[in-house]
Amino acid sequence: MNTFSAVAEEWLETNWKSLTESTWNRDRDQLVKLVGPYLANRPIADTEAPELLAVLKWLEKKGILDTAQRVRAVCGRVFRYAIATGRATRDISAHLKGALSTKGTESYPAIDDTPF
């Protein structure tokens, strides 16, 4: 089967030995619980960037920017696996680079080394 969830499960199965247990569990949870409700039954080759962007924007709206970025990254790995196995022709996550907000950085004043 060539649905997003079928390819994601196969990717997880293929990579369980090369990932730490916590990373594998995090990736699985993100793919199943966060992306799954939206894309699970979609043919991976027919999935378009705006569909994935909708999931990522939902996460962004919830204020979990780091998770949104990680979900985009793990979906990219699934799409690249689909390309390698002949079930997709492009990684739609690559088209979304820069489409999400990033966590702001906090500036700190330079250390003043003048004597008191």
N, CA, C and O atoms as CSV, one atom per row, in Angstrom:
chain,resi,resn,atom,element,x,y,z
A,1,MET,N,N,0.843,-1.181,0.000
A,1,MET,CA,C,0.000,0.000,0.000
A,1,MET,C,C,0.886,1.242,0.000
A,1,MET,O,O,1.961,1.230,0.601
A,2,ASN,N,N,0.462,2.288,-0.650
A,2,ASN,CA,C,1.273,3.486,-0.815
A,2,ASN,C,C,0.699,4.709,-0.110
A,2,ASN,O,O,0.904,5.837,-0.559
A,3,THR,N,N,-0.012,4.496,0.982
A,3,THR,CA,C,-0.522,5.628,1.744
A,3,THR,C,C,0.611,6.207,2.592
A,3,THR,O,O,1.638,5.566,2.813
A,4,PHE,N,N,0.394,7.419,3.053
A,4,PHE,CA,C,1.395,8.047,3.907
A,4,PHE,C,C,1.683,7.179,5.125
A,4,PHE,O,O,2.843,6.971,5.481
A,5,SER,N,N,0.631,6.673,5.763
A,5,SER,CA,C,0.854,5.888,6.986
A,5,SER,C,C,1.583,4.582,6.700
A,5,SER,O,O,2.408,4.151,7.506
A,6,ALA,N,N,1.296,3.947,5.572
A,6,ALA,CA,C,1.981,2.688,5.234
A,6,ALA,C,C,3.472,2.929,5.009
A,6,ALA,O,O,4.309,2.157,5.477
A,7,VAL,N,N,3.795,3.994,4.296
A,7,VAL,CA,C,5.199,4.308,4.036
A,7,VAL,C,C,5.885,4.744,5.337
A,7,VAL,O,O,7.034,4.378,5.583
A,8,ALA,N,N,5.186,5.520,6.165
A,8,ALA,CA,C,5.758,5.959,7.446
A,8,ALA,C,C,6.047,4.758,8.343
A,8,ALA,O,O,7.103,4.694,8.972
A,9,GLU,N,N,5.118,3.809,8.405
A,9,GLU,CA,C,5.333,2.597,9.213
A,9,GLU,C,C,6.528,1.809,8.694
A,9,GLU,O,O,7.338,1.315,9.478
A,10,GLU,N,N,6.637,1.693,7.389
A,10,GLU,CA,C,7.769,0.977,6.792
A,10,GLU,C,C,9.081,1.699,7.091
A,10,GLU,O,O,10.090,1.058,7.383
A,11,TRP,N,N,9.068,3.033,7.019
A,11,TRP,CA,C,10.263,3.807,7.331
A,11,TRP,C,C,10.659,3.591,8.791
A,11,TRP,O,O,11.837,3.409,9.100
A,12,LEU,N,N,9.669,3.613,9.685
A,12,LEU,CA,C,9.947,3.379,11.103
A,12,LEU,C,C,10.532,1.985,11.326
A,12,LEU,O,O,11.488,1.815,12.083
A,13,GLU,N,N,9.952,1.001,10.661
A,13,GLU,CA,C,10.433,-0.380,10.779
A,13,GLU,C,C,11.875,-0.499,10.282
A,13,GLU,O,O,12.697,-1.190,10.884
A,14,THR,N,N,12.160,0.173,9.197
A,14,THR,CA,C,13.491,0.127,8.598
A,14,THR,C,C,14.536,0.793,9.491
A,14,THR,O,O,15.693,0.372,9.514
A,15,ASN,N,N,14.136,1.820,10.219
A,15,ASN,CA,C,15.093,2.628,10.972
A,15,ASN,C,C,15.110,2.386,12.471
A,15,ASN,O,O,15.808,3.102,13.190
A,16,TRP,N,N,14.382,1.421,12.960
A,16,TRP,CA,C,14.315,1.246,14.414
A,16,TRP,C,C,15.655,0.886,15.035
A,16,TRP,O,O,15.896,1.200,16.201
A,17,LYS,N,N,16.530,0.234,14.279
A,17,LYS,CA,C,17.850,-0.129,14.823
A,17,LYS,C,C,18.827,1.048,14.805
A,17,LYS,O,O,19.744,1.103,15.625
A,18,SER,N,N,18.639,1.980,13.883
A,18,SER,CA,C,19.595,3.083,13.758
A,18,SER,C,C,19.227,4.297,14.608
A,18,SER,O,O,20.028,5.224,14.729
A,19,LEU,N,N,18.039,4.309,15.194
A,19,LEU,CA,C,17.615,5.423,16.031
A,19,LEU,C,C,17.612,4.999,17.494
A,19,LEU,O,O,17.416,3.825,17.808
A,20,THR,N,N,17.828,5.951,18.376
A,20,THR,CA,C,17.689,5.622,19.792
A,20,THR,C,C,16.214,5.352,20.065
A,20,THR,O,O,15.344,5.778,19.305
A,21,GLU,N,N,15.946,4.652,21.137
A,21,GLU,CA,C,14.564,4.308,21.463
A,21,GLU,C,C,13.706,5.562,21.642
A,21,GLU,O,O,12.567,5.604,21.176
A,22,SER,N,N,14.243,6.576,22.308
A,22,SER,CA,C,13.458,7.794,22.534
A,22,SER,C,C,13.197,8.542,21.226
A,22,SER,O,O,12.106,9.077,21.028
A,23,THR,N,N,14.184,8.585,20.333
A,23,THR,CA,C,13.992,9.240,19.038
A,23,THR,C,C,12.981,8.479,18.203
A,23,THR,O,O,12.108,9.085,17.582
A,24,TRP,N,N,13.089,7.150,18.180
A,24,TRP,CA,C,12.152,6.334,17.418
A,24,TRP,C,C,10.725,6.534,17.948
A,24,TRP,O,O,9.790,6.684,17.162
A,25,ASN,N,N,10.556,6.538,19.263
A,25,ASN,CA,C,9.233,6.741,19.862
A,25,ASN,C,C,8.687,8.129,19.557
A,25,ASN,O,O,7.503,8.280,19.256
A,26,ARG,N,N,9.552,9.149,19.635
A,26,ARG,CA,C,9.115,10.509,19.318
A,26,ARG,C,C,8.674,10.605,17.858
A,26,ARG,O,O,7.617,11.159,17.558
A,27,ASP,N,N,9.497,10.058,16.946
A,27,ASP,CA,C,9.146,10.108,15.521
A,27,ASP,C,C,7.842,9.371,15.246
A,27,ASP,O,O,6.995,9.855,14.496
A,28,ARG,N,N,7.683,8.193,15.859
A,28,ARG,CA,C,6.450,7.422,15.663
A,28,ARG,C,C,5.240,8.199,16.180
A,28,ARG,O,O,4.216,8.282,15.503
A,29,ASP,N,N,5.361,8.761,17.371
A,29,ASP,CA,C,4.246,9.531,17.931
A,29,ASP,C,C,3.893,10.715,17.053
A,29,ASP,O,O,2.715,11.002,16.841
A,30,GLN,N,N,4.894,11.401,16.545
A,30,GLN,CA,C,4.618,12.544,15.672
A,30,GLN,C,C,3.932,12.112,14.385
A,30,GLN,O,O,2.984,12.756,13.934
A,31,LEU,N,N,4.409,11.024,13.795
A,31,LEU,CA,C,3.825,10.551,12.549
A,31,LEU,C,C,2.408,10.008,12.750
A,31,LEU,O,O,1.527,10.245,11.923
A,32,VAL,N,N,2.191,9.288,13.837
A,32,VAL,CA,C,0.892,8.648,14.062
A,32,VAL,C,C,-0.121,9.621,14.660
A,32,VAL,O,O,-1.246,9.729,14.173
A,33,LYS,N,N,0.281,10.327,15.718
A,33,LYS,CA,C,-0.674,11.151,16.456
A,33,LYS,C,C,-0.872,12.548,15.886
A,33,LYS,O,O,-1.976,13.089,15.948
A,34,LEU,N,N,0.180,13.137,15.332
A,34,LEU,CA,C,0.068,14.510,14.847
A,34,LEU,C,C,-0.226,14.588,13.351
A,34,LEU,O,O,-1.091,15.353,12.925
A,35,VAL,N,N,0.483,13.808,12.565
A,35,VAL,CA,C,0.303,13.853,11.109
A,35,VAL,C,C,-0.774,12.862,10.648
A,35,VAL,O,O,-1.533,13.137,9.720
A,36,GLY,N,N,-0.819,11.723,11.309
A,36,GLY,CA,C,-1.738,10.654,10.921
A,36,GLY,C,C,-3.180,11.059,10.717
A,36,GLY,O,O,-3.767,10.695,9.698
A,37,PRO,N,N,-3.785,11.801,11.648
A,37,PRO,CA,C,-5.190,12.167,11.458
A,37,PRO,C,C,-5.462,12.963,10.178
A,37,PRO,O,O,-6.590,12.979,9.685
A,38,TYR,N,N,-4.445,13.613,9.648
A,38,TYR,CA,C,-4.618,14.438,8.452
A,38,TYR,C,C,-4.186,13.746,7.167
A,38,TYR,O,O,-4.830,13.902,6.130
A,39,LEU,N,N,-3.099,12.980,7.232
A,39,LEU,CA,C,-2.511,12.445,5.996
A,39,LEU,C,C,-2.449,10.927,5.915
A,39,LEU,O,O,-2.044,10.393,4.882
A,40,ALA,N,N,-2.830,10.222,6.954
A,40,ALA,CA,C,-2.621,8.769,7.020
A,40,ALA,C,C,-3.125,8.026,5.791
A,40,ALA,O,O,-2.424,7.156,5.274
A,41,ASN,N,N,-4.296,8.338,5.320
A,41,ASN,CA,C,-4.897,7.580,4.216
A,41,ASN,C,C,-4.658,8.189,2.838
A,41,ASN,O,O,-5.159,7.682,1.835
A,42,ARG,N,N,-3.898,9.268,2.792
A,42,ARG,CA,C,-3.596,9.904,1.503
A,42,ARG,C,C,-2.517,9.109,0.772
A,42,ARG,O,O,-1.543,8.693,1.399
A,43,PRO,N,N,-2.659,8.887,-0.521
A,43,PRO,CA,C,-1.555,8.293,-1.283
A,43,PRO,C,C,-0.350,9.235,-1.182
A,43,PRO,O,O,-0.472,10.432,-1.440
A,44,ILE,N,N,0.782,8.705,-0.816
A,44,ILE,CA,C,1.944,9.563,-0.559
A,44,ILE,C,C,2.362,10.338,-1.805
A,44,ILE,O,O,2.817,11.476,-1.699
A,45,ALA,N,N,2.215,9.743,-2.965
A,45,ALA,CA,C,2.609,10.420,-4.207
A,45,ALA,C,C,1.673,11.580,-4.542
A,45,ALA,O,O,2.066,12.494,-5.267
A,46,ASP,N,N,0.455,11.560,-4.032
A,46,ASP,CA,C,-0.529,12.610,-4.326
A,46,ASP,C,C,-0.600,13.686,-3.253
A,46,ASP,O,O,-1.331,14.665,-3.403
A,47,THR,N,N,0.149,13.513,-2.176
A,47,THR,CA,C,0.112,14.478,-1.083
A,47,THR,C,C,0.825,15.751,-1.528
A,47,THR,O,O,1.916,15.703,-2.096
A,48,GLU,N,N,0.195,16.879,-1.261
A,48,GLU,CA,C,0.734,18.168,-1.686
A,48,GLU,C,C,1.241,18.969,-0.486
A,48,GLU,O,O,0.806,18.757,0.646
A,49,ALA,N,N,2.155,19.879,-0.748
A,49,ALA,CA,C,2.767,20.693,0.302
A,49,ALA,C,C,1.730,21.440,1.159
A,49,ALA,O,O,1.896,21.484,2.378
A,50,PRO,N,N,0.679,22.025,0.585
A,50,PRO,CA,C,-0.290,22.725,1.432
A,50,PRO,C,C,-0.991,21.817,2.454
A,50,PRO,O,O,-1.421,22.290,3.506
A,51,GLU,N,N,-1.107,20.534,2.153
A,51,GLU,CA,C,-1.711,19.599,3.110
A,51,GLU,C,C,-0.813,19.421,4.333
A,51,GLU,O,O,-1.291,19.435,5.467
A,52,LEU,N,N,0.472,19.257,4.100
A,52,LEU,CA,C,1.411,19.137,5.210
A,52,LEU,C,C,1.538,20.471,5.934
A,52,LEU,O,O,1.647,20.499,7.160
A,53,LEU,N,N,1.527,21.557,5.205
A,53,LEU,CA,C,1.616,22.875,5.810
A,53,LEU,C,C,0.450,23.124,6.770
A,53,LEU,O,O,0.632,23.753,7.813
A,54,ALA,N,N,-0.739,22.639,6.427
A,54,ALA,CA,C,-1.892,22.807,7.315
A,54,ALA,C,C,-1.644,22.141,8.671
A,54,ALA,O,O,-1.999,22.699,9.710
A,55,VAL,N,N,-1.044,20.965,8.663
A,55,VAL,CA,C,-0.712,20.269,9.913
A,55,VAL,C,C,0.315,21.085,10.690
A,55,VAL,O,O,0.168,21.285,11.896
A,56,LEU,N,N,1.343,21.552,10.009
A,56,LEU,CA,C,2.407,22.299,10.660
A,56,LEU,C,C,1.910,23.629,11.223
A,56,LEU,O,O,2.330,24.038,12.305
A,57,LYS,N,N,1.026,24.300,10.503
A,57,LYS,CA,C,0.448,25.564,10.977
A,57,LYS,C,C,-0.436,25.329,12.200
A,57,LYS,O,O,-0.485,26.168,13.099
A,58,TRP,N,N,-1.132,24.195,12.236
A,58,TRP,CA,C,-1.940,23.838,13.400
A,58,TRP,C,C,-1.037,23.707,14.629
A,58,TRP,O,O,-1.370,24.201,15.707
A,59,LEU,N,N,0.102,23.042,14.461
A,59,LEU,CA,C,1.057,22.903,15.556
A,59,LEU,C,C,1.629,24.266,15.961
A,59,LEU,O,O,1.789,24.564,17.145
A,60,GLU,N,N,1.925,25.068,14.967
A,60,GLU,CA,C,2.466,26.401,15.210
A,60,GLU,C,C,1.458,27.241,16.003
A,60,GLU,O,O,1.832,27.953,16.934
A,61,LYS,N,N,0.204,27.155,15.633
A,61,LYS,CA,C,-0.849,27.901,16.312
A,61,LYS,C,C,-0.987,27.487,17.774
A,61,LYS,O,O,-1.356,28.296,18.626
A,62,LYS,N,N,-0.686,26.219,18.057
A,62,LYS,CA,C,-0.724,25.724,19.433
A,62,LYS,C,C,0.501,26.191,20.236
A,62,LYS,O,O,0.575,25.973,21.445
A,63,GLY,N,N,1.449,26.828,19.559
A,63,GLY,CA,C,2.625,27.363,20.232
A,63,GLY,C,C,3.771,26.382,20.380
A,63,GLY,O,O,4.708,26.632,21.138
A,64,ILE,N,N,3.709,25.264,19.663
A,64,ILE,CA,C,4.790,24.272,19.753
A,64,ILE,C,C,5.626,24.310,18.473
A,64,ILE,O,O,5.585,23.409,17.635
A,65,LEU,N,N,6.385,25.401,18.368
A,65,LEU,CA,C,7.165,25.667,17.154
A,65,LEU,C,C,8.245,24.623,16.924
A,65,LEU,O,O,8.472,24.201,15.790
A,66,ASP,N,N,8.914,24.202,18.001
A,66,ASP,CA,C,9.963,23.186,17.845
A,66,ASP,C,C,9.375,21.886,17.311
A,66,ASP,O,O,9.974,21.236,16.454
A,67,THR,N,N,8.218,21.511,17.810
A,67,THR,CA,C,7.570,20.286,17.344
A,67,THR,C,C,7.184,20.415,15.879
A,67,THR,O,O,7.346,19.466,15.111
A,68,ALA,N,N,6.680,21.566,15.484
A,68,ALA,CA,C,6.312,21.778,14.074
A,68,ALA,C,C,7.534,21.587,13.179
A,68,ALA,O,O,7.440,20.953,12.128
A,69,GLN,N,N,8.670,22.130,13.586
A,69,GLN,CA,C,9.900,21.974,12.797
A,69,GLN,C,C,10.340,20.509,12.748
A,69,GLN,O,O,10.765,20.017,11.703
A,70,ARG,N,N,10.235,19.811,13.898
A,70,ARG,CA,C,10.624,18.396,13.931
A,70,ARG,C,C,9.688,17.539,13.093
A,70,ARG,O,O,10.132,16.599,12.433
A,71,VAL,N,N,8.404,17.852,13.112
A,71,VAL,CA,C,7.440,17.098,12.302
A,71,VAL,C,C,7.754,17.292,10.821
A,71,VAL,O,O,7.701,16.334,10.049
A,72,ARG,N,N,8.077,18.511,10.419
A,72,ARG,CA,C,8.454,18.746,9.020
A,72,ARG,C,C,9.676,17.911,8.658
A,72,ARG,O,O,9.744,17.334,7.573
A,73,ALA,N,N,10.637,17.849,9.572
A,73,ALA,CA,C,11.866,17.086,9.307
A,73,ALA,C,C,11.589,15.591,9.201
A,73,ALA,O,O,12.083,14.940,8.281
A,74,VAL,N,N,10.812,15.041,10.121
A,74,VAL,CA,C,10.551,13.597,10.078
A,74,VAL,C,C,9.683,13.254,8.865
A,74,VAL,O,O,9.857,12.192,8.268
A,75,CYS,N,N,8.766,14.122,8.498
A,75,CYS,CA,C,7.981,13.881,7.275
A,75,CYS,C,C,8.886,13.901,6.051
A,75,CYS,O,O,8.678,13.140,5.106
A,76,GLY,N,N,9.889,14.773,6.071
A,76,GLY,CA,C,10.857,14.808,4.976
A,76,GLY,C,C,11.590,13.487,4.841
A,76,GLY,O,O,11.837,13.025,3.727
A,77,ARG,N,N,11.941,12.871,5.969
A,77,ARG,CA,C,12.615,11.573,5.917
A,77,ARG,C,C,11.690,10.503,5.343
A,77,ARG,O,O,12.134,9.625,4.603
A,78,VAL,N,N,10.411,10.578,5.682
A,78,VAL,CA,C,9.439,9.614,5.136
A,78,VAL,C,C,9.281,9.829,3.638
A,78,VAL,O,O,9.255,8.860,2.880
A,79,PHE,N,N,9.175,11.072,3.200
A,79,PHE,CA,C,9.036,11.342,1.764
A,79,PHE,C,C,10.283,10.927,0.994
A,79,PHE,O,O,10.175,10.402,-0.114
A,80,ARG,N,N,11.464,11.153,1.562
A,80,ARG,CA,C,12.686,10.716,0.879
A,80,ARG,C,C,12.766,9.198,0.803
A,80,ARG,O,O,13.275,8.649,-0.174
A,81,TYR,N,N,12.265,8.519,1.829
A,81,TYR,CA,C,12.200,7.060,1.786
A,81,TYR,C,C,11.222,6.620,0.687
A,81,TYR,O,O,11.483,5.658,-0.035
A,82,ALA,N,N,10.116,7.320,0.570
A,82,ALA,CA,C,9.147,7.001,-0.489
A,82,ALA,C,C,9.754,7.198,-1.873
A,82,ALA,O,O,9.473,6.431,-2.793
A,83,ILE,N,N,10.575,8.215,-2.018
A,83,ILE,CA,C,11.259,8.448,-3.295
A,83,ILE,C,C,12.221,7.297,-3.577
A,83,ILE,O,O,12.263,6.765,-4.687
A,84,ALA,N,N,12.987,6.925,-2.564
A,84,ALA,CA,C,13.977,5.853,-2.728
A,84,ALA,C,C,13.327,4.522,-3.079
A,84,ALA,O,O,13.920,3.707,-3.786
A,85,THR,N,N,12.109,4.298,-2.589
A,85,THR,CA,C,11.417,3.038,-2.857
A,85,THR,C,C,10.448,3.133,-4.035
A,85,THR,O,O,9.668,2.212,-4.279
A,86,GLY,N,N,10.500,4.243,-4.757
A,86,GLY,CA,C,9.708,4.385,-5.977
A,86,GLY,C,C,8.231,4.686,-5.776
A,86,GLY,O,O,7.424,4.428,-6.669
A,87,ARG,N,N,7.863,5.228,-4.622
A,87,ARG,CA,C,6.444,5.503,-4.373
A,87,ARG,C,C,6.096,6.983,-4.360
A,87,ARG,O,O,4.931,7.351,-4.212
A,88,ALA,N,N,7.092,7.819,-4.513
A,88,ALA,CA,C,6.878,9.263,-4.627
A,88,ALA,C,C,7.991,9.823,-5.495
A,88,ALA,O,O,9.033,9.192,-5.676
A,89,THR,N,N,7.762,11.005,-6.024
A,89,THR,CA,C,8.766,11.609,-6.887
A,89,THR,C,C,9.388,12.866,-6.297
A,89,THR,O,O,10.362,13.394,-6.834
A,90,ARG,N,N,8.819,13.349,-5.177
A,90,ARG,CA,C,9.389,14.550,-4.573
A,90,ARG,C,C,9.120,14.598,-3.072
A,90,ARG,O,O,8.182,13.985,-2.562
A,91,ASP,N,N,9.969,15.340,-2.393
A,91,ASP,CA,C,9.853,15.561,-0.953
A,91,ASP,C,C,9.140,16.889,-0.753
A,91,ASP,O,O,9.754,17.951,-0.862
A,92,ILE,N,N,7.847,16.832,-0.461
A,92,ILE,CA,C,7.071,18.073,-0.328
A,92,ILE,C,C,7.497,18.894,0.879
A,92,ILE,O,O,7.266,20.103,0.910
A,93,SER,N,N,8.111,18.266,1.874
A,93,SER,CA,C,8.539,19.022,3.058
A,93,SER,C,C,9.623,20.031,2.702
A,93,SER,O,O,9.745,21.067,3.355
A,94,ALA,N,N,10.403,19.740,1.680
A,94,ALA,CA,C,11.460,20.653,1.253
A,94,ALA,C,C,10.877,21.971,0.752
A,94,ALA,O,O,11.511,23.018,0.877
A,95,HIS,N,N,9.681,21.923,0.191
A,95,HIS,CA,C,9.024,23.130,-0.306
A,95,HIS,C,C,8.536,24.014,0.836
A,95,HIS,O,O,8.170,25.169,0.615
A,96,LEU,N,N,8.529,23.481,2.054
A,96,LEU,CA,C,8.006,24.215,3.202
A,96,LEU,C,C,9.099,24.848,4.059
A,96,LEU,O,O,8.816,25.455,5.092
A,97,LYS,N,N,10.334,24.704,3.625
A,97,LYS,CA,C,11.433,25.312,4.369
A,97,LYS,C,C,11.218,26.829,4.404
A,97,LYS,O,O,11.053,27.468,3.365
A,98,GLY,N,N,11.223,27.377,5.586
A,98,GLY,CA,C,11.010,28.813,5.744
A,98,GLY,C,C,9.550,29.214,5.876
A,98,GLY,O,O,9.257,30.394,6.062
A,99,ALA,N,N,8.631,28.267,5.785
A,99,ALA,CA,C,7.204,28.588,5.859
A,99,ALA,C,C,6.693,28.677,7.293
A,99,ALA,O,O,5.576,29.138,7.528
A,100,LEU,N,N,7.504,28.240,8.249
A,100,LEU,CA,C,7.087,28.246,9.649
A,100,LEU,C,C,7.831,29.318,10.431
A,100,LEU,O,O,8.946,29.710,10.088
A,101,SER,N,N,7.182,29.777,11.488
A,101,SER,CA,C,7.851,30.708,12.395
A,101,SER,C,C,8.973,29.977,13.105
A,101,SER,O,O,8.920,28.763,13.301
A,102,THR,N,N,9.967,30.719,13.478
A,102,THR,CA,C,11.044,30.125,14.258
A,102,THR,C,C,11.015,30.726,15.652
A,102,THR,O,O,10.535,31.839,15.869
A,103,LYS,N,N,11.532,29.971,16.562
A,103,LYS,CA,C,11.595,30.431,17.935
A,103,LYS,C,C,12.566,31.592,17.991
A,103,LYS,O,O,13.692,31.484,17.506
A,104,GLY,N,N,12.148,32.690,18.571
A,104,GLY,CA,C,13.006,33.865,18.662
A,104,GLY,C,C,14.201,33.616,19.557
A,104,GLY,O,O,14.155,32.796,20.474
A,105,THR,N,N,15.256,34.328,19.277
A,105,THR,CA,C,16.443,34.211,20.117
A,105,THR,C,C,16.506,35.411,21.041
A,105,THR,O,O,16.030,36.497,20.708
A,106,GLU,N,N,17.087,35.205,22.184
A,106,GLU,CA,C,17.214,36.278,23.156
A,106,GLU,C,C,18.641,36.792,23.119
A,106,GLU,O,O,19.592,36.013,23.187
A,107,SER,N,N,18.790,38.108,23.010
A,107,SER,CA,C,20.116,38.710,22.989
A,107,SER,C,C,20.567,39.003,24.410
A,107,SER,O,O,19.769,39.393,25.262
A,108,TYR,N,N,21.833,38.814,24.647
A,108,TYR,CA,C,22.418,39.108,25.940
A,108,TYR,C,C,23.472,40.191,25.745
A,108,TYR,O,O,24.199,40.181,24.752
A,109,PRO,N,N,23.556,41.122,26.689
A,109,PRO,CA,C,24.572,42.169,26.545
A,109,PRO,C,C,25.972,41.565,26.638
A,109,PRO,O,O,26.190,40.548,27.296
A,110,ALA,N,N,26.892,42.210,25.973
A,110,ALA,CA,C,28.285,41.749,26.025
A,110,ALA,C,C,28.815,41.884,27.449
A,110,ALA,O,O,28.372,42.745,28.209
A,111,ILE,N,N,29.738,41.049,27.786
A,111,ILE,CA,C,30.349,41.120,29.101
A,111,ILE,C,C,31.293,42.326,29.139
A,111,ILE,O,O,32.172,42.481,28.291
A,112,ASP,N,N,31.091,43.133,30.101
A,112,ASP,CA,C,31.931,44.307,30.253
A,112,ASP,C,C,33.135,43.931,31.107
A,112,ASP,O,O,32.979,43.556,32.269
A,113,ASP,N,N,34.326,44.029,30.542
A,113,ASP,CA,C,35.502,43.603,31.282
A,113,ASP,C,C,36.253,44.780,31.898
A,113,ASP,O,O,37.406,44.636,32.304
A,114,THR,N,N,35.609,45.935,31.967
A,114,THR,CA,C,36.262,47.070,32.613
A,114,THR,C,C,36.239,46.870,34.125
A,114,THR,O,O,35.288,46.308,34.670
A,115,PRO,N,N,37.275,47.327,34.790
A,115,PRO,CA,C,37.315,47.150,36.251
A,115,PRO,C,C,36.238,47.979,36.934
A,115,PRO,O,O,35.792,48.997,36.405
A,116,PHE,N,N,35.837,47.542,38.088
A,116,PHE,CA,C,34.788,48.232,38.853
A,116,PHE,C,C,35.213,49.562,39.319
A,116,PHE,O,O,34.442,50.263,39.975
